[in-house]
């Protein structure tokens, strides 16, 4: 099922073989999906026949869709299943689509879809289709156990084994940070020569324009108490309960407010509200849900906080810095310490340390605003440069692929 494609894309595809298919689970708002769309559209602009493939369209919560690239939904009914089961149910459809279109590259765009990509790739039996994985989060061997108890330890052991299997079976790997690249070599057993590091980038001009949009809310009015903002799915990975507990300690001595952008399961929202009541800050917490334009919140907040248990090259952190916010960030395995080490406008705290988080929040709230320091930290992370590196990597993979040369042989020079 096609859900979007331009007339130009329809004309260009015609009888032209597909150069690259970029796979995600669905189109719900996330950094993985946003980056997959950017890579697909950049590939299309570079003259490649590119499509975005999704296991399902994400149902009513889906809001990210490419404008110039055809999107194919492989198994619409999987929208009613949990993500892992839905992706697994879609493996036969993905294998059938691979056999039908025979893309030269299948790019698995995020950690959540790698195992399914590998299984479908093997079921399709297409040696000429290269499987490329974009590793967007820390490996299980480097991240803390996701669930406590024997069951959690067993799940972690199985995840480590699965990661070694899937990453060693891929033809090429793109890591979003040097730290994740090192994890792939050390824990994943991947040949370093098969790994390319491409960090996430930001469009500073676009963020600047979006940040200037109006935000009519009394918490952001002139003279109101300072606002700490956080963003992400309401889930265990994002660890917002550490932030809420730390905010409760900050709130005993400083008048401030906390806004968390992002949605999640109803149970997660209630759990965080209960944590706020326990910390006695329920009246100073706003769970604002998904926001189409988070930048207008970032531009008017005083501080950004990220207390995740694990991450990759965090898009939202880079975007908050681009909006001029100082940041308090947990030392999660994924690669952001390289960016933040020695940065005056950031403090890195241990995962799970509520007191250290509270101390860092107070310290950063007490500092005079200096947005230029935060913007300087991400000045080199240009989205255009990032996408150019993806195109160079894709072009290199196409050139090394067994079989015929790509149909898009006359590609423009990279910047």
N, C-alpha and C positions, 0 to 999 in steps of 0.2 A: 504494500500500500504506500503510495506516494502522498506526503502531506504538504510538500512545498517544493517548487522548482521554478526557475525563471524561464521565459521563452528562449532566451539565449542559451541557457543550459540544455534545454530540450533540443534545440537545433544542433548544438555542438556534439551532444552525445550521439545522435543519429545512430550510425552503425559503428561508431568509434569504441574500441575496447576501453574498459575502465582502468585508469592508471592506479588510483588509490581509493579504497573504501575505509572510512574512519568510523570506528564502532564505539558506541556508548550504550549504557543500559536504557536510558530514557532522556527526556528533555527537561527534567526538573532543574531549577536553578542550582548550579554548583560550579566550582572552579574547573572541574574536569570537563563538564559540558561546554562551558564558555570557551575554554582553550581548544576543544575539539572543533567547535564551530569556526574559530579564528583560523585554525590550521586548514580546515576544509576550504574556507573562502579564499585564503591566501594561495592555496594550491590551484584553485580555479582561476584566480587572477594570473598565475604564472603559466597558464596554458595547459594545465593537466586536467584530464577527465577525472573529476573527484565527486564522490557522494558521501553523505553522512548516513550511517546505518544505525538504527536504534532497535533494541529488543522490543520496546513499546514506546508509546508517545507520552507516557507519564500521567495520562488522565487529566483531570481539571487543574492539577497543580503545575503542569508543564507551561513554561512561558518563554523558554529560550529556543528560537528557531532561526536557522540561517536564511538570509535573504536571497542569495545568489546560487545556492547549491541544492540539488535535489536531495531530499531526505526520504529514506525508505524505512517504514516500520515493518519489522520482520514477523512479529507475533503480537498483534494488538491485545489479545486476551490476557497476556501476561501482566497487563497493567493491574490486574486484580490480585496478583500474587506478591509475596515479599520479594525484594530485589534478587536475592540469591536464587530462590526457586524460579522466579520469572525468567532470569537469564538462563538457567539450566534448561527450562522448558523450551527456550528459544533456540537451543543448539541445533536441532535438526533443521529448523528453518534457515538458520545461518549457514549451515553446511550446504543446503540446497541452493541458496542464493550464491554462495561461492562457486559452486559447480556451474550455475547458470551464467554468471557474469565474468567469472575468472579474472578478478582484479589482479593487477601486477603486484600490488601491496595491500595487505590488510593491516591497518594500524589500530591496535587495541589501545584506546586512548586513556585508560585509567586502571588502577589496580583492581577495581571491583569486577572487571570484565575479562581479565587475562586468562583465567582457567577455562572459561567458556569459549574464548577465542581459539585457544590451543586445541581444545577438544573438537570444535567444529572444523578447524583447519585440517586436523588429522582425518576426520570423517570424510571430508571432501576429497582428500587424496590428491591435492594439487601441489605438486612439488614446485611448479613454476610461480606460485603465489608466495611472496615473501611475507612472513609474519613478523611485524615490528611492534614492540611493546613500549608504551610510554609509562614509565614508572613514576607515579605521582605521589606516593607516600612511602614512609620508612618501611623497611622490611620487617616481618614479624620477629626475626631473630634480634633486631635492634630496638624494637618497640616493647613497652611494658605489656604484660599479660592483659588481654582485654576483659577477661572475666575472672573473678577470684575462685579459688578452690580447685580440686582435682580436675573437674570438668574443663575449667579454663586452661589449666596447664596442658591437658591432653589436646584441646583444640589448638593451642599455640604450637605444640609439637607437630601436629598434623599440618598446620599452616606453613611452618618452616619447611617441611618436606615438600609440600605442594609448590611453594615458591621456587625452591631449587629446581624442581622438575620443569616448571613452566618457563622460567627464565633461561635455563640452559637449552631448552628446546627452541627458543626464538632465534630468528636469523639476525636481527639487530635489536638493540635496546636504546631508548632515549631516557636518560635520567634527568630529573628536574633540578638536581643539585649535585655538587661534588661529593657531599656526604653520602647521598643515596648511591652514587656511582661506586664509592668505596664499599658500601654495604653489599652491593651486587657482586663485587669481586670477592669480598671476604666471606660473606655468609651465603651468597647465592651461587658461588662457584662459576661465575660468568667470566669469560675471557675479556680482560679489560679492552682489548682491541675491538670488541663488538659493542662497546658502550659509547654513546655520544651524550655529552652533558649540554642541555639547553634549558636554562632557567626560564621561569615565566617572565613575561614583560608587561608593561603598562603603557597605555596611550595617554601621556600626560596632558595633551591638549584636550582630548575628549573628557577626561576626568575633570579638568578645570572648568569646562563648560557645564557639565552636569552638576558640579559642586555649587554653581551659582544659582541653581533653581531654588525657588522659594520653599521655605519650610515653616509653616504656620503652626507652631505648637508652643504653649507657654513655657515649657522646660528649656526652650532654646531662645527665649526672648532676652533682650539686653538686660543685664543686671541679675539674671536668674543664677542660681547656684551652678557650679561647674558640672558637666555631664561626662561620665565615663561611658564609652560606647564599645560594644563587642558585636560580632556578627558570625553567623554560622548556623548549620542545622542544629536543632535541639536534640542532641544525642550524647551518648556517653563519651565519644571521642572528643567532643569540644569541651567537656569538663567544666561547664558553666557553674556547677555547684561550688567549685573552688573559688571562682571569681565572686559569687554571691556571698560566700562566707567571709572572704577577705574584705569585700565592700562593707559588710556589717561591722567589721572592726574599724574600718576607716570612718564610717558614719558616726561612731561614738564621739569623734573629736572634730570632724569636718562636715559641714553641710554640703552634700553632693547628691547626685542622682545617677542611676545606672540604666542604660538602654541596651537591650539585646535585640539585634535584628536577625530574623531567620525563623523558619517554621519547623515543625516536626510532628511526631505523633501526639495526639491529645494527652496521653499519659506522661510524656516528657514535659509538656508545658505545665501540667499539674504538679509534677515533681519539683520543678524549679520554683513554682509559686510557694510550695510548701517549704522549700529551703529558704526562701525570702522571709516567710513568716517566722521561721525558726531563728533567723538572723535579725529579726525585728526591722526589716527594711522593705516590707511589702509595699508601703506607700511611696517608696523612692525607687521602685523598679518598674520599668515598662518593657514588657515583652511585645515588641512592636510588629512581630511577624515578618514575612518576606516583604522587602521593599524594592520596587523596580529601580529606584535611584538611591542607593545607600550613601552616595558621595555627598549629598546635601546634609545628611546627618554627620558624616565625618568632618565636613568643613566647619560645622558649628559646635562640635564637641570639644572638650578640653583634653581628652586622653583616650587612647585606644588600648584595649586589653584583650589578650588572647591566652587562655589558660588550657589549651588543648593537651591531651595526653600524647598524641602523635599527629604529625602533619607532613606535608611535603614542602615544596616551595610555595608558601601560602599566598595565594592571589590577594586575599582580602587584607592581609598585613601589608603587602606592598602597596595596595591601593590606599590604605589609611595613611601610610607614610607619605605617599604622593599628595595627599590632601593636607599635609603639614602637621599631622598629629604625632606627638610623642607616643611611645608604646611601652607597655609592660607585657612581657611574653614569657611563657614557660619554656624551659630548656628541653623541648621535645625533640626526639630524633627525626631529622628530616632535612636539615640544611640551613635553617635560618640563622643559626649562631654566626656563621661566616659573615652574613650581612650585618648583624647587629653588634658583633664584638667591637668594643671601643667606640660605639656610637653614643654621643652625649645625650641624644634624645630617646634612648631606650634603656630599659632594665630587663635583664634576663633572670628568672627565678626558677627554682626547682619545681617540677611537677608534684603536686600534692602538698606543697608547703604554703599553708594559708597565711601564716604570720609573715613570711618573706614577701608574699604577694601584697599583703596589706601595707607593709613598710614601703615597698616600691611604689604602690599607688599613691601613698601620702607624699613621698619624695617628689614624684613627678607632678603632682597637683600643686606642690609648693613652688615649683620652678616657674620662672617667667616663660610665657609662650615664646617659642623660637621656631616657627614653622619652616624656616629655611634650612634648619639642620636636618629635619626629617626628609624634606624633599631632596636634599643633597645625597642622602643615603641611597635613593633609588634612581638618581639621575641617569645612571648607566644602564638601567634595565628597560631599554626602549622596546616597545612591542614590535615595531618594524624590524629591528635587528633580530629579535627573537624569531619572528616568522621567516625572515630570510635564512636563518640557520636551519629551520625546519625544511625549507625548500631545498637547500644545499644537501641536507641529509637524505631527503626523499630522492633527489636527482641522483645522488651517489648510489643509493640502493637500487634504483631502476637500472643504472648502468652496469651494476654487478650481477643483476638478476639473470639466471639462465634462460635461454630462449630468445625470443625476438626483442628488438629494440622497442622502447616505448613509442607510441604514436605521436606523442608530443615532443618531438625531437628538437624543435627550434624554440627553446625556452629563453626568456630574456635574461640578460646578465644580472647577477645579484648585486645589490648595493654594497 
